[in-house]
C-alpha cells in the first residue's frame, strides 16, 4: 500500500492505512446487493401472497370472509409499522459500526421471523394466539427489512463510479421483482402440484421454510465483503455520530420529508399492483373470480416488466438526472390512475394483463433510481439512518394500509375510487419532486455536505 504522504510521521501510518481497507470488486458488490435484497424481498412477499391466499382461512375465525381478509391485511400492515423502527435500530449500527455487519444482522432477523411463520400453529389449534403470533413474526420481518434496504443501497452506491451511481443502485432494487417472482413462483408450483386441501394443510408452509437455505446463501455472500470506502473515511476522520437518528431529524429533517414523499407513489403503486390485484382478481364474490394459479401467472408476467424497466430507469437517471426522470414517470403514474378502473374492471384477460404490464412497468421506472436518490440526500455519517428512515416512512404511509384501503374502496365505491387513490398520492409525490432538487452530482465521499448544488 502506498504511504499517505512524505511528511506524515511513521508513527501515524498504521492509522492511515487502517482508514484505507481493501476495496470491494465491483462484481462482488453488485452480486451481494442483488442476492441479499432478493432474499429479503422473497421473505417479505411470501407473507404478502399468503396474507391473501392462506391466512384468512387458517389464522382467523370462520365466518365473514371479507372480514377475515381485512384482518389478514391488517397483520400485513404491521411490518410497515416495524420498518421505521428497523431503520432506526439498524441505521444506528450501520452508521456507528459499519454497513457490512449491519446487513448480516438484518438478513438474520428477517430470515428467523420468516422461518418461524412456517412453523406457527393455526387458529384451529391454539385459537386467538395464532393471529397474535403471526403478527409478532410479521413485526420481525418488518424490523429486518427496515435495516436491509438502506444498507444494500449504500453498499451499491458508495462503491459505484459517480457517473453510474443510479445504475449501480438498481441492483438492490432488482431484489424486489426477483424476490416477488420467486415467492409467487413457489406458490404457483405448489398450487399446481397439490390439492387445495393439502396446500392448506401444510403446503403453504414450504415457501417460508425454504428461507433457511436462502439465508445461508445470503450470509455467505455478504460475509466476504469489505466495508465501503465512504464509511471507511468517516471512521478515519473520527466523525461517526453518537446518535445518528437524533442527528438526522435535527439537521436533515427536510431531506427525510422530501425523501418520504418522493417514495410515496412508488409504494402505493406496487401494493395496488400486487397484493390488492391478487385479492381482487381471485375473489369470486366481489372481484373477478380468476383461479389462483391463473392470476399468479398473470402477476409473474407483469413482474418481468418490472425487472426489465428497473435498470433502464437507472440508466435514464444517470444520463438525464434524477428529477426529470422521476417527474416524467410520476406524471405517467397519475395518468395510469385514470385507466385503472376500466382496465382491471373489464375482467377480460387482455384488460387485466394490460393493467398489470403497464402498472408494473411504471413501477420499475419509478423504483429503479430510488437507491441512488435517497442516499444522495444525506451526508455519509448519517446516510444509512437517513436513507432508511425516508424509505421506510414512505412504506408506513404509502404501503402499510394500501391493500386494506384499496380493498375497502373497491368493495364500497368501486374500482374508479382505487384509481383516484393512486392519483392522489401521485400528485403528492409530483409536488415533492418539483420542490426537491437534483442530486445527480452529490458527492458521496463528502462526509459533511448533503448535496452539491
C-alpha positions as a Markdown table, in Angstrom:
| # | Residue | x | y | z |
|---|---|---|---|---|
| 1 | Unk | 0.0 | 0.0 | 0.0 |
| 2 | Unk | 1.3 | 3.5 | -0.8 |
| 3 | Unk | 2.4 | 5.8 | 2.0 |
| 4 | Unk | 0.0 | 8.5 | 2.8 |
| 5 | Unk | 2.4 | 11.4 | 2.4 |
| 6 | Unk | 6.1 | 12.2 | 2.7 |
| 7 | Unk | 5.6 | 14.5 | 5.7 |
| 8 | Unk | 3.4 | 12.1 | 7.7 |
| 9 | Unk | 5.1 | 10.7 | 10.8 |
| 10 | Unk | 5.8 | 7.0 | 10.6 |
| 11 | Unk | 4.1 | 6.5 | 13.9 |
| 12 | Unk | 0.8 | 7.6 | 12.3 |
| 13 | Unk | 1.0 | 5.3 | 9.2 |
| 14 | Unk | -0.9 | 2.4 | 10.7 |
| 15 | Unk | -3.9 | 4.7 | 11.4 |
| 16 | Unk | -3.8 | 6.0 | 7.8 |
| 17 | Unk | -3.6 | 2.5 | 6.4 |
| 18 | Unk | -6.4 | 1.3 | 8.6 |
| 19 | Unk | -8.5 | 4.1 | 7.0 |
| 20 | Unk | -8.0 | 2.6 | 3.6 |
| 21 | Unk | -9.2 | -1.0 | 3.7 |
| 22 | Unk | -9.2 | -3.2 | 0.6 |
| 23 | Unk | -11.8 | -2.2 | -1.9 |
| 24 | Unk | -14.6 | -4.5 | -3.0 |
| 25 | Unk | -14.6 | -5.8 | -6.6 |
| 26 | Unk | -17.5 | -4.2 | -8.4 |
| 27 | Unk | -18.9 | -7.6 | -9.4 |
| 28 | Unk | -18.9 | -8.8 | -5.8 |
| 29 | Unk | -20.6 | -5.6 | -4.7 |
| 30 | Unk | -23.4 | -5.9 | -7.2 |
| 31 | Unk | -23.9 | -9.6 | -6.6 |
| 32 | Unk | -24.0 | -9.1 | -2.8 |
| 33 | Unk | -26.6 | -6.3 | -3.0 |
| 34 | Unk | -28.7 | -8.2 | -5.5 |
| 35 | Unk | -28.7 | -11.5 | -3.8 |
| 36 | Unk | -29.3 | -10.0 | -0.3 |
| 37 | Unk | -32.2 | -7.9 | -1.3 |
| 38 | Unk | -33.7 | -10.7 | -3.4 |
| 39 | Unk | -33.7 | -13.0 | -0.4 |
| 40 | Unk | -35.2 | -10.3 | 1.9 |
| 41 | Unk | -37.9 | -9.3 | -0.5 |
| 42 | Unk | -38.7 | -13.0 | -1.1 |
| 43 | Unk | -39.3 | -13.4 | 2.6 |
| 44 | Unk | -41.4 | -10.3 | 2.7 |
| 45 | Unk | -43.5 | -11.1 | -0.3 |
| 46 | Unk | -44.1 | -14.7 | 0.7 |
| 47 | Unk | -46.1 | -13.2 | 3.5 |
| 48 | Unk | -47.9 | -10.8 | 1.2 |
| 49 | Unk | -49.1 | -13.7 | -1.0 |
| 50 | Unk | -50.1 | -15.9 | 1.9 |
| 51 | Unk | -51.9 | -13.0 | 3.5 |
| 52 | Unk | -54.3 | -13.1 | 0.5 |
| 53 | Unk | -54.4 | -16.8 | -0.3 |
| 54 | Unk | -53.9 | -18.6 | 3.0 |
| 55 | Unk | -54.1 | -16.7 | 6.3 |
| 56 | Unk | -57.7 | -15.6 | 6.1 |
| 57 | Unk | -58.7 | -19.3 | 6.2 |
| 58 | Unk | -56.2 | -20.5 | 8.8 |
| 59 | Unk | -55.4 | -17.8 | 11.3 |
| 60 | Unk | -58.8 | -16.1 | 11.8 |
| 61 | Unk | -62.2 | -17.2 | 12.9 |
| 62 | Unk | -64.5 | -18.7 | 10.3 |
| 63 | Unk | -67.4 | -16.7 | 9.1 |
| 64 | Unk | -67.3 | -13.5 | 7.1 |
| 65 | Unk | -64.5 | -13.9 | 4.5 |
| 66 | Unk | -64.2 | -10.2 | 3.8 |
| 67 | Unk | -63.6 | -9.5 | 7.5 |
| 68 | Unk | -61.0 | -12.3 | 7.6 |
| 69 | Unk | -59.3 | -10.9 | 4.6 |
| 70 | Unk | -59.2 | -7.4 | 6.0 |
| 71 | Unk | -57.8 | -8.8 | 9.3 |
| 72 | Unk | -55.2 | -10.6 | 7.4 |
| 73 | Unk | -54.2 | -7.5 | 5.5 |
| 74 | Unk | -54.1 | -5.7 | 8.9 |
| 75 | Unk | -51.3 | -8.1 | 10.0 |
| 76 | Unk | -49.7 | -7.5 | 6.7 |
| 77 | Unk | -49.5 | -3.8 | 7.6 |
| 78 | Unk | -47.7 | -4.4 | 10.9 |
| 79 | Unk | -44.4 | -4.9 | 9.1 |
| 80 | Unk | -44.6 | -1.3 | 7.7 |
| 81 | Unk | -45.0 | 0.0 | 11.3 |
| 82 | Unk | -41.9 | -2.1 | 12.3 |
| 83 | Unk | -39.8 | -0.9 | 9.3 |
| 84 | Unk | -39.2 | 2.7 | 10.5 |
| 85 | Unk | -38.1 | 1.1 | 13.9 |
| 86 | Unk | -35.8 | -1.2 | 12.0 |
| 87 | Unk | -34.4 | 1.7 | 10.1 |
| 88 | Unk | -33.6 | 3.4 | 13.4 |
| 89 | Unk | -32.1 | 0.3 | 15.1 |
| 90 | Unk | -30.1 | -1.0 | 12.1 |
| 91 | Unk | -29.4 | 2.5 | 10.8 |
| 92 | Unk | -27.8 | 3.4 | 14.2 |
| 93 | Unk | -25.4 | 0.5 | 14.0 |
| 94 | Unk | -24.9 | 0.9 | 10.2 |
| 95 | Unk | -23.7 | 4.5 | 10.9 |
| 96 | Unk | -21.7 | 3.5 | 14.0 |
| 97 | Unk | -20.2 | 0.1 | 13.3 |
| 98 | Unk | -20.5 | -0.2 | 9.5 |
| 99 | Unk | -22.6 | -1.4 | 6.6 |
| 100 | Unk | -21.3 | -5.0 | 6.4 |
| 101 | Unk | -22.1 | -6.2 | 9.9 |
| 102 | Unk | -25.4 | -4.5 | 10.0 |
| 103 | Unk | -26.5 | -6.1 | 6.7 |
| 104 | Unk | -25.7 | -9.5 | 8.1 |
| 105 | Unk | -27.8 | -8.8 | 11.2 |
| 106 | Unk | -30.8 | -7.6 | 9.2 |
| 107 | Unk | -30.7 | -10.7 | 7.0 |
| 108 | Unk | -30.7 | -12.9 | 10.1 |
| 109 | Unk | -33.6 | -11.0 | 11.6 |
| 110 | Unk | -35.7 | -11.3 | 8.5 |
| 111 | Unk | -34.9 | -15.0 | 8.0 |
| 112 | Unk | -35.6 | -16.1 | 11.5 |
| 113 | Unk | -39.0 | -14.4 | 11.5 |
| 114 | Unk | -39.9 | -15.9 | 8.1 |
| 115 | Unk | -39.0 | -19.5 | 9.1 |
| 116 | Unk | -40.9 | -19.0 | 12.4 |
| 117 | Unk | -44.1 | -18.2 | 10.4 |
| 118 | Unk | -43.8 | -21.5 | 8.6 |
| 119 | Unk | -43.8 | -23.3 | 11.9 |
| 120 | Unk | -46.8 | -21.5 | 13.5 |
| 121 | Unk | -49.9 | -23.4 | 14.8 |
| 122 | Unk | -53.2 | -22.2 | 13.2 |
| 123 | Unk | -56.3 | -20.7 | 14.8 |
| 124 | Unk | -58.0 | -24.2 | 14.9 |
| 125 | Unk | -55.1 | -25.4 | 17.1 |
| 126 | Unk | -54.4 | -22.5 | 19.5 |
| 127 | Unk | -57.2 | -20.0 | 18.9 |
| 128 | Unk | -56.6 | -16.3 | 19.3 |
| 129 | Unk | -52.9 | -16.9 | 20.0 |
| 130 | Unk | -52.4 | -17.9 | 16.3 |
| 131 | Unk | -53.0 | -14.4 | 14.8 |
| 132 | Unk | -51.1 | -12.8 | 17.7 |
| 133 | Unk | -48.0 | -14.9 | 17.0 |
| 134 | Unk | -48.5 | -14.3 | 13.3 |
| 135 | Unk | -48.5 | -10.5 | 14.0 |
| 136 | Unk | -45.3 | -10.9 | 16.1 |
| 137 | Unk | -43.5 | -12.7 | 13.4 |
| 138 | Unk | -44.6 | -10.1 | 10.8 |
| 139 | Unk | -43.2 | -7.4 | 13.0 |
| 140 | Unk | -39.9 | -9.2 | 13.0 |
| 141 | Unk | -40.0 | -9.3 | 9.2 |
| 142 | Unk | -40.6 | -5.6 | 9.1 |
| 143 | Unk | -37.8 | -5.0 | 11.5 |
| 144 | Unk | -35.3 | -6.9 | 9.3 |
| 145 | Unk | -36.3 | -5.3 | 6.1 |
| 146 | Unk | -36.2 | -1.9 | 7.7 |
| 147 | Unk | -32.5 | -2.3 | 8.1 |
| 148 | Unk | -31.9 | -4.2 | 4.9 |
| 149 | Unk | -32.7 | -1.7 | 2.1 |
| 150 | Unk | -30.6 | 1.2 | 3.3 |
| 151 | Unk | -27.5 | -0.9 | 3.8 |
| 152 | Unk | -27.9 | -2.6 | 0.4 |
| 153 | Unk | -28.4 | 0.7 | -1.3 |
| 154 | Unk | -25.3 | 2.1 | 0.3 |
| 155 | Unk | -23.3 | -1.0 | -0.5 |
| 156 | Unk | -24.1 | -0.4 | -4.2 |
| 157 | Unk | -23.9 | 3.4 | -4.4 |
| 158 | Unk | -20.9 | 4.0 | -2.1 |
| 159 | Unk | -18.9 | 1.6 | -4.2 |
| 160 | Unk | -20.1 | 3.0 | -7.6 |
| 161 | Unk | -18.4 | 5.3 | -10.0 |
| 162 | Unk | -20.1 | 8.7 | -9.7 |
| 163 | Unk | -21.4 | 8.7 | -13.3 |
| 164 | Unk | -23.0 | 5.3 | -12.8 |
| 165 | Unk | -24.4 | 5.6 | -9.3 |
| 166 | Unk | -28.1 | 5.3 | -10.2 |
| 167 | Unk | -27.4 | 2.3 | -12.4 |
| 168 | Unk | -25.4 | 0.5 | -9.7 |
| 169 | Unk | -28.3 | 1.4 | -7.3 |
| 170 | Unk | -30.7 | -0.6 | -9.5 |
| 171 | Unk | -29.1 | -3.9 | -8.4 |
| 172 | Unk | -30.5 | -3.9 | -4.9 |
| 173 | Unk | -33.7 | -2.6 | -6.4 |
| 174 | Unk | -33.9 | -5.6 | -8.7 |
| 175 | Unk | -34.2 | -7.7 | -5.5 |
| 176 | Unk | -37.9 | -6.6 | -5.3 |
| 177 | Unk | -39.1 | -8.0 | -8.6 |
| 178 | Unk | -36.8 | -11.1 | -8.3 |
| 179 | Unk | -38.0 | -11.7 | -4.7 |
| 180 | Unk | -41.6 | -11.3 | -5.7 |
| 181 | Unk | -41.2 | -13.5 | -8.8 |
| 182 | Unk | -39.6 | -16.3 | -6.7 |
| 183 | Unk | -42.2 | -16.0 | -3.9 |
| 184 | Unk | -45.1 | -16.3 | -6.3 |
| 185 | Unk | -43.4 | -18.9 | -8.5 |
| 186 | Unk | -43.1 | -21.1 | -5.4 |
| 187 | Unk | -46.8 | -20.6 | -4.5 |
| 188 | Unk | -47.8 | -21.3 | -8.1 |
| 189 | Unk | -45.8 | -24.5 | -8.2 |
| 190 | Unk | -47.4 | -25.7 | -5.0 |
| 191 | Unk | -50.8 | -24.8 | -6.3 |
| 192 | Unk | -50.3 | -26.9 | -9.4 |
| 193 | Unk | -48.7 | -29.9 | -7.7 |
| 194 | Unk | -51.1 | -30.4 | -4.7 |
| 195 | Unk | -54.8 | -30.2 | -4.0 |
| 196 | Unk | -56.3 | -27.2 | -2.2 |
| 197 | Unk | -56.8 | -29.4 | 0.9 |
| 198 | Unk | -53.1 | -30.5 | 1.0 |
| 199 | Unk | -52.0 | -26.9 | 0.3 |
| 200 | Unk | -54.0 | -25.5 | 3.2 |
| 201 | Unk | -53.0 | -28.4 | 5.5 |
| 202 | Unk | -49.2 | -28.0 | 5.2 |
| 203 | Unk | -48.1 | -26.9 | 1.7 |
| 204 | Unk | -48.4 | -23.2 | 2.4 |
| 205 | Unk | -45.5 | -23.7 | 5.0 |
| 206 | Unk | -43.0 | -24.7 | 2.4 |
| 207 | Unk | -42.3 | -21.2 | 0.9 |
| 208 | Unk | -41.5 | -20.0 | 4.4 |
| 209 | Unk | -39.2 | -22.9 | 5.3 |
| 210 | Unk | -37.3 | -22.5 | 2.0 |
| 211 | Unk | -35.9 | -19.3 | 3.5 |
| 212 | Unk | -33.5 | -21.4 | 5.6 |
| 213 | Unk | -31.4 | -22.3 | 2.5 |
| 214 | Unk | -31.7 | -18.7 | 1.2 |
| 215 | Unk | -30.3 | -17.3 | 4.5 |
| 216 | Unk | -27.2 | -19.4 | 4.3 |
| 217 | Unk | -26.6 | -18.2 | 0.7 |
| 218 | Unk | -27.1 | -14.6 | 1.6 |
| 219 | Unk | -24.8 | -14.8 | 4.7 |
| 220 | Unk | -22.0 | -16.5 | 2.6 |
| 221 | Unk | -22.1 | -13.7 | 0.0 |
| 222 | Unk | -22.1 | -10.8 | 2.5 |
| 223 | Unk | -19.5 | -12.1 | 4.9 |
| 224 | Unk | -16.9 | -11.9 | 2.1 |
| 225 | Unk | -17.3 | -8.2 | 1.7 |
| 226 | Unk | -15.1 | -5.3 | 3.0 |
| 227 | Unk | -16.5 | -2.0 | 4.4 |
| 228 | Unk | -17.5 | 0.7 | 1.8 |
| 229 | Unk | -14.9 | 3.4 | 1.0 |
| 230 | Unk | -17.2 | 6.2 | 2.1 |
| 231 | Unk | -17.8 | 4.8 | 5.5 |
| 232 | Unk | -14.1 | 4.0 | 5.9 |
| 233 | Unk | -13.4 | 7.7 | 5.5 |
| 234 | Unk | -15.9 | 8.5 | 8.3 |
| 235 | Unk | -14.0 | 6.1 | 10.6 |
| 236 | Unk | -10.7 | 7.6 | 9.6 |
| 237 | Unk | -11.9 | 11.2 | 10.2 |
| 238 | Unk | -13.4 | 10.3 | 13.6 |
| 239 | Unk | -16.8 | 11.8 | 12.5 |
| 240 | Unk | -19.0 | 9.0 | 13.5 |
| 241 | Unk | -22.2 | 10.3 | 15.1 |
| 242 | Unk | -23.1 | 9.1 | 18.6 |
| 243 | Unk | -26.9 | 9.0 | 17.9 |
| 244 | Unk | -27.5 | 9.1 | 14.2 |
| 245 | Unk | -31.3 | 9.3 | 14.4 |
| 246 | Unk | -31.1 | 12.5 | 16.5 |
| 247 | Unk | -28.6 | 14.0 | 14.0 |
| 248 | Unk | -30.9 | 13.1 | 11.1 |
| 249 | Unk | -34.0 | 14.6 | 12.5 |
| 250 | Unk | -32.2 | 17.6 | 14.0 |
| 251 | Unk | -30.2 | 18.7 | 10.9 |
| 252 | Unk | -31.7 | 16.6 | 7.9 |
| 253 | Unk | -35.4 | 16.5 | 8.7 |
| 254 | Unk | -36.3 | 18.3 | 5.4 |
| 255 | Unk | -34.4 | 15.6 | 3.5 |
| 256 | Unk | -36.3 | 12.9 | 5.3 |
| 257 | Unk | -39.6 | 14.6 | 4.5 |
| 258 | Unk | -38.8 | 15.1 | 0.8 |
| 259 | Unk | -37.4 | 11.5 | 0.5 |
| 260 | Unk | -40.5 | 10.1 | 2.1 |
| 261 | Unk | -42.9 | 11.9 | -0.2 |
| 262 | Unk | -40.8 | 11.1 | -3.3 |
| 263 | Unk | -41.3 | 7.4 | -2.5 |
| 264 | Unk | -45.0 | 7.6 | -1.6 |
| 265 | Unk | -46.5 | 6.9 | -5.0 |
| 266 | Unk | -44.0 | 4.1 | -5.6 |
| 267 | Unk | -45.1 | 2.2 | -2.6 |
| 268 | Unk | -48.9 | 2.7 | -3.2 |
| 269 | Unk | -48.5 | 1.7 | -6.9 |
| 270 | Unk | -46.6 | -1.5 | -6.1 |
| 271 | Unk | -49.0 | -2.8 | -3.5 |
| 272 | Unk | -52.1 | -2.0 | -5.6 |
| 273 | Unk | -50.5 | -3.9 | -8.5 |
| 274 | Unk | -49.6 | -7.0 | -6.4 |
| 275 | Unk | -51.4 | -7.6 | -3.1 |
| 276 | Unk | -54.7 | -5.8 | -3.9 |
| 277 | Unk | -54.9 | -7.0 | -7.5 |
| 278 | Unk | -54.3 | -10.6 | -6.4 |
| 279 | Unk | -57.1 | -10.4 | -3.8 |
| 280 | Unk | -59.5 | -8.7 | -6.2 |
| 281 | Unk | -58.6 | -10.9 | -9.1 |
| 282 | Unk | -59.2 | -14.1 | -7.3 |
| 283 | Unk | -62.3 | -13.1 | -5.2 |
| 284 | Unk | -65.3 | -14.9 | -6.7 |
| 285 | Unk | -67.8 | -12.9 | -4.7 |
| 286 | Unk | -66.8 | -9.2 | -5.1 |
| 287 | Unk | -63.9 | -9.5 | -7.6 |
| 288 | Unk | -63.0 | -11.1 | -10.9 |
| 289 | Unk | -63.1 | -14.7 | -9.8 |
| 290 | Unk | -59.9 | -15.9 | -11.6 |
| 291 | Unk | -58.3 | -19.2 | -10.4 |
| 292 | Unk | -55.5 | -18.6 | -8.0 |
| 293 | Unk | -52.9 | -20.3 | -10.3 |
| 294 | Unk | -54.1 | -18.3 | -13.3 |
| 295 | Unk | -53.8 | -14.9 | -11.7 |
| 296 | Unk | -50.4 | -15.8 | -10.3 |
| 297 | Unk | -49.2 | -16.4 | -13.8 |
| 298 | Unk | -50.5 | -13.0 | -14.8 |
| 299 | Unk | -48.6 | -11.4 | -12.0 |
| 300 | Unk | -45.4 | -13.3 | -12.9 |
| 301 | Unk | -45.6 | -12.0 | -16.4 |
| 302 | Unk | -46.1 | -8.4 | -15.2 |
| 303 | Unk | -43.2 | -8.6 | -12.7 |
| 304 | Unk | -40.9 | -9.4 | -15.6 |
| 305 | Unk | -41.6 | -6.0 | -17.0 |
| 306 | Unk | -40.9 | -4.5 | -13.5 |
| 307 | Unk | -37.5 | -6.2 | -13.6 |
| 308 | Unk | -36.7 | -5.1 | -17.2 |
| 309 | Unk | -37.5 | -1.4 | -16.6 |
| 310 | Unk | -35.7 | -1.1 | -13.2 |
| 311 | Unk | -32.2 | -0.9 | -14.7 |
| 312 | Unk | -33.5 | 1.2 | -17.7 |
| 313 | Unk | -34.6 | 3.8 | -15.1 |
| 314 | Unk | -31.2 | 3.8 | -13.6 |
| 315 | Unk | -29.5 | 4.5 | -16.9 |
| 316 | Unk | -32.0 | 7.3 | -17.6 |
| 317 | Unk | -31.5 | 8.8 | -14.2 |
| 318 | Unk | -27.7 | 8.9 | -14.7 |
| 319 | Unk | -28.0 | 10.4 | -18.2 |
| 320 | Unk | -30.8 | 13.0 | -17.7 |
| 321 | Unk | -30.9 | 13.4 | -13.9 |
| 322 | Unk | -33.0 | 12.1 | -11.1 |
| 323 | Unk | -35.7 | 14.8 | -11.1 |
| 324 | Unk | -36.5 | 14.9 | -14.8 |
| 325 | Unk | -36.8 | 11.1 | -14.9 |
| 326 | Unk | -38.9 | 10.7 | -11.8 |
| 327 | Unk | -41.2 | 13.7 | -12.7 |
| 328 | Unk | -41.9 | 12.2 | -16.1 |
| 329 | Unk | -42.7 | 8.7 | -14.6 |
| 330 | Unk | -44.8 | 10.1 | -11.8 |
| 331 | Unk | -46.9 | 12.1 | -14.3 |
| 332 | Unk | -47.4 | 8.8 | -16.1 |
| 333 | Unk | -48.5 | 7.1 | -12.9 |
| 334 | Unk | -51.1 | 9.8 | -12.4 |
| 335 | Unk | -52.5 | 9.1 | -15.9 |
| 336 | Unk | -52.5 | 5.4 | -15.2 |
| 337 | Unk | -54.7 | 6.0 | -12.2 |
| 338 | Unk | -57.5 | 7.2 | -14.5 |
| 339 | Unk | -57.1 | 4.0 | -16.6 |
| 340 | Unk | -57.0 | 1.6 | -13.6 |
| 341 | Unk | -60.8 | 1.1 | -13.3 |
| 342 | Unk | -61.5 | 0.5 | -16.9 |
| 343 | Unk | -58.6 | -1.9 | -17.4 |
| 344 | Unk | -58.8 | -4.0 | -14.3 |
| 345 | Unk | -62.6 | -3.7 | -14.1 |
| 346 | Unk | -63.0 | -5.0 | -17.6 |
| 347 | Unk | -62.4 | -8.5 | -16.2 |
| 348 | Unk | -61.0 | -9.6 | -19.6 |
| 349 | Unk | -57.7 | -11.3 | -19.9 |
| 350 | Unk | -56.5 | -8.6 | -22.2 |
| 351 | Unk | -57.6 | -5.8 | -19.9 |
| 352 | Unk | -56.1 | -7.4 | -16.8 |
| 353 | Unk | -52.8 | -8.1 | -18.5 |
| 354 | Unk | -52.6 | -4.6 | -19.9 |
| 355 | Unk | -53.3 | -3.3 | -16.3 |
| 356 | Unk | -50.5 | -5.4 | -14.8 |
| 357 | Unk | -47.9 | -4.8 | -17.6 |
| 358 | Unk | -48.4 | -1.1 | -17.7 |
| 359 | Unk | -48.5 | -0.7 | -13.9 |
| 360 | Unk | -45.5 | -2.9 | -13.2 |
| 361 | Unk | -43.5 | -1.3 | -16.0 |
| 362 | Unk | -44.1 | 2.1 | -14.3 |
| 363 | Unk | -43.2 | 0.5 | -11.0 |
| 364 | Unk | -39.8 | -0.4 | -12.4 |
| 365 | Unk | -39.3 | 3.1 | -13.8 |
| 366 | Unk | -40.1 | 4.8 | -10.5 |
| 367 | Unk | -38.4 | 2.3 | -8.2 |
| 368 | Unk | -35.1 | 2.0 | -10.1 |
| 369 | Unk | -33.5 | 5.3 | -9.3 |
| 370 | Unk | -34.5 | 5.4 | -5.6 |
| 371 | Unk | -31.5 | 3.6 | -4.3 |
| 372 | Unk | -29.4 | 6.5 | -5.6 |
| 373 | Unk | -31.8 | 9.3 | -4.9 |
| 374 | Unk | -32.4 | 8.7 | -1.2 |
| 375 | Unk | -28.8 | 8.1 | -0.1 |
| 376 | Unk | -27.8 | 11.2 | -2.1 |
| 377 | Unk | -29.9 | 13.4 | 0.2 |
| 378 | Unk | -27.8 | 12.7 | 3.3 |
| 379 | Unk | -24.2 | 13.1 | 4.5 |
| 380 | Unk | -22.1 | 9.9 | 4.9 |
| 381 | Unk | -22.1 | 9.9 | 8.7 |
| 382 | Unk | -25.9 | 9.5 | 8.9 |
| 383 | Unk | -26.6 | 8.2 | 5.4 |
| 384 | Unk | -27.7 | 4.7 | 6.5 |
| 385 | Unk | -30.1 | 6.1 | 9.1 |
| 386 | Unk | -31.4 | 8.9 | 6.9 |
| 387 | Unk | -32.0 | 6.9 | 3.7 |
| 388 | Unk | -33.5 | 4.1 | 5.6 |
| 389 | Unk | -35.8 | 6.4 | 7.5 |
| 390 | Unk | -37.1 | 8.1 | 4.4 |
| 391 | Unk | -37.6 | 4.8 | 2.6 |
| 392 | Unk | -39.4 | 3.1 | 5.5 |
| 393 | Unk | -41.6 | 6.1 | 6.5 |
| 394 | Unk | -42.8 | 6.1 | 2.9 |
| 395 | Unk | -43.6 | 2.4 | 3.4 |
| 396 | Unk | -45.5 | 3.2 | 6.6 |
| 397 | Unk | -47.6 | 5.9 | 5.0 |
| 398 | Unk | -47.8 | 4.6 | 1.4 |
| 399 | Unk | -47.9 | 0.8 | 1.6 |
| 400 | Unk | -48.9 | -0.4 | 5.0 |
| 401 | Unk | -52.6 | 0.1 | 4.5 |
| 402 | Unk | -52.7 | 0.5 | 0.7 |
| 403 | Unk | -54.2 | -3.0 | 0.1 |
| 404 | Unk | -56.6 | -2.5 | 3.0 |
| 405 | Unk | -57.7 | 0.9 | 1.8 |
| 406 | Unk | -58.0 | -0.3 | -1.8 |
| 407 | Unk | -60.0 | -3.4 | -0.9 |
| 408 | Unk | -62.4 | -1.2 | 1.1 |
| 409 | Unk | -62.7 | 1.4 | -1.6 |
| 410 | Unk | -63.3 | -1.2 | -4.3 |
| 411 | Unk | -65.9 | -3.0 | -2.2 |
| 412 | Unk | -67.7 | 0.2 | -1.2 |
| 413 | Unk | -67.4 | 2.6 | -4.1 |
| 414 | Unk | -65.9 | 0.7 | -7.0 |
| 415 | Unk | -62.5 | 0.4 | -8.8 |
| 416 | Unk | -62.6 | 4.0 | -10.0 |
| 417 | Unk | -62.0 | 5.2 | -6.4 |
| 418 | Unk | -58.9 | 2.9 | -6.2 |
| 419 | Unk | -57.6 | 4.7 | -9.2 |
| 420 | Unk | -58.4 | 8.0 | -7.5 |
| 421 | Unk | -56.4 | 6.9 | -4.5 |
| 422 | Unk | -53.4 | 6.3 | -6.8 |
| 423 | Unk | -53.9 | 9.7 | -8.5 |
| 424 | Unk | -53.9 | 11.5 | -5.1 |
| 425 | Unk | -50.6 | 10.0 | -3.9 |
| 426 | Unk | -49.1 | 10.6 | -7.4 |
| 427 | Unk | -49.9 | 14.3 | -7.1 |
| 428 | Unk | -48.3 | 14.4 | -3.6 |
| 429 | Unk | -45.1 | 12.8 | -5.0 |
| 430 | Unk | -45.0 | 15.1 | -8.0 |
| 431 | Unk | -45.2 | 18.1 | -5.8 |
| 432 | Unk | -42.3 | 16.8 | -3.7 |
| 433 | Unk | -40.2 | 16.2 | -6.8 |
| 434 | Unk | -40.9 | 19.7 | -8.0 |
| 435 | Unk | -39.9 | 21.2 | -4.6 |
| 436 | Unk | -36.8 | 19.0 | -4.3 |
| 437 | Unk | -33.5 | 19.4 | -6.0 |
| 438 | Unk | -31.3 | 17.4 | -8.4 |
| 439 | Unk | -28.9 | 15.1 | -6.6 |
| 440 | Unk | -27.1 | 13.5 | -9.5 |
| 441 | Unk | -23.9 | 15.5 | -8.7 |
| 442 | Unk | -24.0 | 14.8 | -5.0 |
| 443 | Unk | -20.6 | 13.8 | -3.6 |
| 444 | Unk | -21.0 | 10.6 | -1.6 |
| 445 | Unk | -17.4 | 10.8 | -0.4 |
| 446 | Unk | -18.0 | 14.2 | 1.3 |
| 447 | Unk | -18.8 | 13.3 | 4.9 |
| 448 | Unk | -20.3 | 16.7 | 5.8 |
| 449 | Unk | -22.1 | 18.1 | 2.8 |
| 450 | Unk | -25.6 | 16.8 | 2.0 |
| 451 | Unk | -25.8 | 17.6 | -1.7 |
| 452 | Unk | -23.6 | 19.5 | -4.2 |
| 453 | Unk | -25.7 | 22.3 | -5.7 |
